[in-house]
Amino acid sequence: MLPTSGKLLLELGAGAGRNTPRYAGFERVVLLDYSLTQLQQAQERLGRSERYVYVAADIYRLPFVPGLFDTATMIRTLHHMADAPVALRQVRRVLQPGSIFILEFANKRNLKAILRYVCRRQKWSPFTLAPVEFTTLNFDFHPKAVRQWLADSGFDIECILTVSHFRMGLLKRLLPLKLLVAMDSVLQPTGRCLQVSPSVFVRSRATASSPSPAASGFFACPECGHSLPEATPNGVSCPGCGRSWPLRDGIYDFRAEFV
């Protein structure tokens, strides 16, 4: 689903950088996560170089100029979003027209949830479009709702794959891992017409409407949106609103203003 190469990829919810080595074809990768400690672990794993940019920030207020990236991924992250549509609109804002966005989300309309609902072992319906918060800040989403949010945010869906069809402890104990992986691979293309697995991947493309590709700049103030100048060893300061954002041991921290 991912392009084989590109200039600048945004990895949303990068965590400790476990997936980052998969993006070997991209010239630069921005690892974004709200957790500073997770990014520190990613830095230890991947090292410090011009190829990797580590950013601690709130996904609802991405600190980048519009149209900066040509690719973005959000894997095992959307299920923590209390307001998923706002997060997706932010992603679209920082992508160039024609960019590819790979999204993974937790599916509330999975087969296990359907069977539990039919057997009256769970109260919430897997068929309603509203997200279900099964534990604090952990959400499952209806596939139709996610498709609508992507369309409303300015994305055209190109491909849908379903994964983790056999995410059951009993099957993992009884069947070899290679067999489960092979069986899952066979079923993944059914995502084009039916999504009943607990995890769904969507490849979408940013439409050609605004925002236009960024003319200049990289970071933008998450408070006022003003383009930020080059960073100093201490961080970056906004010429628009006067706020400052620190650079902590190689990690840009846009979560709280630096004093």
C-alpha positions as CSV (number, residue, x, y, z in Angstrom):
1,M,0.0,0.0,0.0
2,L,2.9,2.3,0.7
3,P,4.8,4.1,-2.1
4,T,8.3,2.6,-2.6
5,S,9.9,6.0,-2.4
6,G,9.3,9.6,-1.6
7,K,10.9,12.8,-0.2
8,L,9.3,13.5,3.2
9,L,7.1,11.1,5.2
10,L,5.1,11.9,8.3
11,E,4.7,9.0,10.7
12,L,1.9,9.9,13.1
13,G,2.0,8.0,16.3
14,A,5.5,6.8,15.7
15,G,6.0,5.7,19.2
16,A,9.4,4.0,19.7
17,G,10.1,3.8,16.0
18,R,9.2,0.1,15.5
19,N,7.7,0.7,12.1
20,T,10.1,3.4,10.9
21,P,12.7,1.1,9.3
22,R,9.9,0.1,6.8
23,Y,10.2,3.5,5.2
24,A,13.6,3.0,3.8
25,G,12.7,4.4,0.4
26,F,12.0,7.9,1.8
27,E,14.6,10.6,1.9
28,R,13.4,12.0,5.3
29,V,11.0,10.8,7.9
30,V,9.3,12.9,10.6
31,L,8.5,10.8,13.7
32,L,5.6,12.4,15.6
33,D,4.2,11.3,18.9
34,Y,2.8,12.9,22.0
35,S,5.0,10.9,24.3
36,L,8.5,12.3,24.7
37,T,9.8,9.1,26.3
38,Q,8.6,7.0,23.3
39,L,10.4,9.4,21.0
40,Q,13.6,9.1,23.1
41,Q,13.4,5.3,22.6
42,A,13.0,5.8,18.9
43,Q,16.0,8.1,18.9
44,E,18.0,5.4,20.7
45,R,16.9,2.8,18.1
46,L,17.4,4.9,14.9
47,G,20.0,7.3,16.0
48,R,20.4,11.0,15.2
49,S,20.8,12.1,11.6
50,E,19.4,14.6,9.2
51,R,17.1,11.8,7.8
52,Y,15.0,11.6,11.0
53,V,13.2,14.5,12.7
54,Y,11.7,13.8,16.1
55,V,8.6,15.8,17.1
56,A,6.5,15.7,20.2
57,A,3.2,17.3,19.4
58,D,-0.6,17.1,19.6
59,I,-2.1,15.5,16.5
60,Y,-5.0,18.0,16.8
61,R,-2.5,20.9,16.3
62,L,0.2,19.6,13.9
63,P,3.1,22.1,14.0
64,F,3.9,22.0,10.2
65,V,3.2,24.4,7.3
66,P,0.4,23.3,4.9
67,G,1.2,20.9,2.1
68,L,4.6,19.9,3.5
69,F,4.6,16.1,3.2
70,D,4.2,13.8,0.2
71,T,3.2,10.7,2.3
72,A,1.8,10.0,5.8
73,T,1.0,7.0,7.9
74,M,-1.1,6.5,11.0
75,I,-1.0,3.0,12.3
76,R,-2.3,1.7,15.6
77,T,-3.0,5.4,16.5
78,L,-6.5,6.5,15.5
79,H,-8.1,4.3,18.2
80,H,-6.7,6.8,20.8
81,M,-8.5,9.8,19.0
82,A,-11.6,11.1,20.8
83,D,-12.2,13.4,17.8
84,A,-11.0,11.4,14.8
85,P,-12.5,13.7,12.1
86,V,-10.5,16.7,13.5
87,A,-7.3,14.6,13.5
88,L,-7.9,13.5,9.9
89,R,-8.4,17.1,8.8
90,Q,-5.1,18.1,10.3
91,V,-3.4,15.3,8.4
92,R,-4.9,16.5,5.2
93,R,-3.8,20.1,5.9
94,V,-0.1,19.1,6.0
95,L,-0.2,16.9,2.9
96,Q,0.4,17.9,-0.7
97,P,-2.3,17.3,-3.2
98,G,-1.9,13.8,-4.6
99,S,-0.1,12.6,-1.4
100,I,-0.7,9.1,-0.1
101,F,-2.1,8.5,3.4
102,I,-2.0,5.0,4.9
103,L,-4.5,4.7,7.8
104,E,-5.1,1.8,10.1
105,F,-8.1,1.8,12.4
106,A,-9.8,-0.6,14.9
107,N,-13.0,-1.9,13.5
108,K,-16.1,-2.0,15.7
109,R,-18.0,-4.1,13.1
110,N,-15.7,-7.1,13.4
111,L,-17.0,-10.7,13.4
112,K,-16.3,-11.3,17.1
113,A,-18.3,-8.1,18.1
114,I,-21.1,-9.1,15.8
115,L,-21.4,-12.6,17.3
116,R,-21.2,-11.2,20.9
117,Y,-23.9,-8.7,20.1
118,V,-26.2,-11.3,18.5
119,C,-25.7,-13.6,21.5
120,R,-26.4,-10.7,23.9
121,R,-23.0,-10.8,25.5
122,Q,-22.3,-7.1,24.8
123,K,-24.6,-4.1,25.0
124,W,-23.3,-1.8,22.3
125,S,-24.2,-2.5,18.7
126,P,-21.4,-3.0,16.1
127,F,-23.7,-1.7,13.4
128,T,-24.2,1.9,14.5
129,L,-21.9,4.5,13.0
130,A,-20.9,6.2,16.3
131,P,-17.5,5.2,17.8
132,V,-17.5,2.9,20.8
133,E,-15.1,3.7,23.7
134,F,-14.5,0.2,25.2
135,T,-12.0,1.6,27.7
136,T,-10.7,5.1,28.5
137,L,-9.4,6.7,25.3
138,N,-9.6,3.5,23.3
139,F,-12.1,3.6,20.5
140,D,-13.4,1.3,17.8
141,F,-14.8,2.8,14.6
142,H,-17.4,1.7,12.0
143,P,-15.8,1.4,8.6
144,K,-18.5,3.5,6.9
145,A,-17.9,6.3,9.4
146,V,-14.1,6.3,8.7
147,R,-14.7,6.3,4.9
148,Q,-17.0,9.3,5.3
149,W,-14.5,11.2,7.5
150,L,-11.8,10.6,5.0
151,A,-14.0,11.9,2.2
152,D,-15.0,14.9,4.2
153,S,-11.4,15.7,5.0
154,G,-10.3,15.7,1.3
155,F,-9.2,12.1,0.6
156,D,-10.1,9.7,-2.1
157,I,-10.0,6.0,-1.0
158,E,-7.9,3.8,-3.3
159,C,-7.6,0.5,-1.5
160,I,-8.9,-1.2,1.7
161,L,-7.3,-4.3,3.3
162,T,-8.5,-6.2,6.3
163,V,-6.0,-7.8,8.7
164,S,-5.8,-9.8,11.9
165,H,-8.7,-12.1,10.9
166,F,-7.3,-14.8,13.2
167,R,-6.5,-12.7,16.3
168,M,-7.6,-15.4,18.7
169,G,-5.5,-16.9,21.5
170,L,-6.8,-20.4,20.8
171,L,-5.9,-20.3,17.1
172,K,-2.4,-18.9,17.9
173,R,-1.8,-21.9,20.3
174,L,-3.1,-24.5,17.9
175,L,-1.8,-23.3,14.5
176,P,1.7,-22.4,13.3
177,L,2.3,-18.7,12.9
178,K,3.3,-19.0,9.2
179,L,0.0,-20.8,8.5
180,L,-2.0,-18.0,10.2
181,V,-0.1,-15.3,8.3
182,A,-0.7,-17.1,5.0
183,M,-4.4,-17.5,5.8
184,D,-4.7,-13.9,6.8
185,S,-2.9,-12.7,3.5
186,V,-5.5,-14.6,1.5
187,L,-8.4,-12.8,3.2
188,Q,-6.9,-9.3,3.2
189,P,-8.2,-8.3,-0.3
190,T,-11.8,-9.0,0.9
191,G,-11.5,-5.6,2.5
192,R,-12.6,-4.1,-0.8
193,C,-16.2,-5.3,-0.2
194,L,-16.4,-6.6,3.4
195,Q,-14.7,-5.4,6.6
196,V,-15.3,-7.9,9.5
197,S,-11.7,-8.1,10.9
198,P,-10.6,-6.2,14.0
199,S,-8.1,-4.1,12.1
200,V,-8.5,-2.3,8.7
201,F,-5.9,-0.6,6.6
202,V,-7.0,2.2,4.1
203,R,-4.9,3.7,1.4
204,S,-6.2,7.1,0.3
205,R,-5.0,10.0,-1.8
206,A,-5.2,13.7,-0.9
207,T,-7.4,15.4,-3.4
208,A,-6.1,18.2,-5.6
209,S,-8.0,20.9,-3.8
210,S,-6.4,23.2,-1.2
211,P,-4.1,23.4,0.6
212,S,-1.5,23.9,-2.0
213,P,2.1,22.6,-1.6
214,A,4.1,24.7,0.8
215,A,6.1,27.4,-0.8
216,S,8.7,27.6,2.1
217,G,9.2,26.7,5.7
218,F,8.8,23.5,7.7
219,F,7.5,24.1,11.1
220,A,4.4,26.3,11.9
221,C,3.3,27.6,15.3
222,P,0.5,25.2,16.6
223,E,-1.1,28.2,18.3
224,C,-1.3,30.8,15.6
225,G,-0.3,28.9,12.4
226,H,2.6,31.3,11.6
227,S,5.5,29.8,9.7
228,L,8.5,29.4,12.1
229,P,12.1,30.3,11.4
230,E,15.1,27.9,11.5
231,A,15.6,26.3,14.9
232,T,18.3,27.4,17.3
233,P,20.0,25.0,19.8
234,N,17.3,26.1,22.2
235,G,14.3,25.6,19.9
236,V,12.1,27.8,17.8
237,S,10.3,31.1,18.4
238,C,7.1,32.3,16.6
239,P,7.4,35.7,15.1
240,G,3.6,35.9,14.9
241,C,2.5,35.3,18.5
242,G,5.9,35.3,20.4
243,R,5.6,31.8,21.7
244,S,8.6,29.6,21.9
245,W,9.0,25.8,21.6
246,P,12.0,24.0,22.9
247,L,14.4,21.5,21.4
248,R,15.0,18.9,24.0
249,D,18.0,16.7,23.4
250,G,17.3,16.5,19.6
251,I,13.5,16.3,20.0
252,Y,11.2,19.3,19.1
253,D,8.6,19.7,21.8
254,F,5.5,21.5,20.6
255,R,3.3,20.2,23.5
256,A,3.9,23.2,25.8
257,E,5.3,26.6,25.4
258,F,8.9,27.0,26.5
259,V,9.5,29.5,29.3
